[in-house]
């Protein structure tokens, strides 16, 4: 897994959520419960912008229709079978880094070598 820097720690104060980009992926980056968590940017309901949602504790509410997710697990608060894609997060030297799947990166590498 490759980790990509998406923000600085001071850019995402406790209790906030931000939209960030990691490579070609849009991600909602949250700071709650003393940690940083990353989930897909678009709500599973009608693709609302989760990075513009409201964060209460670690529960993210979509700004469009109020669907709620736990940013730590990606699980929908009302139906646990519904789950957002989550990303691994590392903090190093004040940078927040999000893990991207190697398969995507490998495909890019292979195509650039041929």
Secondary structure, 3 states (H helix, E strand, C coil): CEEEEEEEHHHCCCCEEEEEEECCEEEEEEEECCEEEEEECECCCCCCEHHHCEEECCEEECCCCCCEEECCCCEECCCCCCECCEECEEEECCEEEEEECHHHHHHHHHHHHC
